Amino acid sequence: MDKKKPFIPRNKPKSWVIGVLSCLIGLGFGLLTLTAGWLEIILLSKLGYILFLINMFICFPAMLIFNIKNFSGQYLNLSSKDWKDQDW
């Protein structure tokens, strides 16, 4: 029987996972905002814009933390762990 791989990788730090997932969700909100603006649905367009900005306020610090720790060498020997035990 095949064991399915989890969607969220277990060998990446929490900051990377949160940053990437937030960016992907933000792309969805950006597409929603763009489509609503093109269809002239003002309320949905503004809601999508607000949700996009909230996502970027989550994505930016998470990716900043990841890049600082990555370039400082803290993630060199990262192993596969459960989410609660994984490094930030």
Secondary structure, DSSP 8 states (H G I E B T S, - for coil): ------SS-TTS-HHHHHHHHHHHHHHHHHHHHHHHHHTT-HHHHHHHHHHHHHHHHHHHHHHHHHHHHHHTTTTTT-----GGGS--
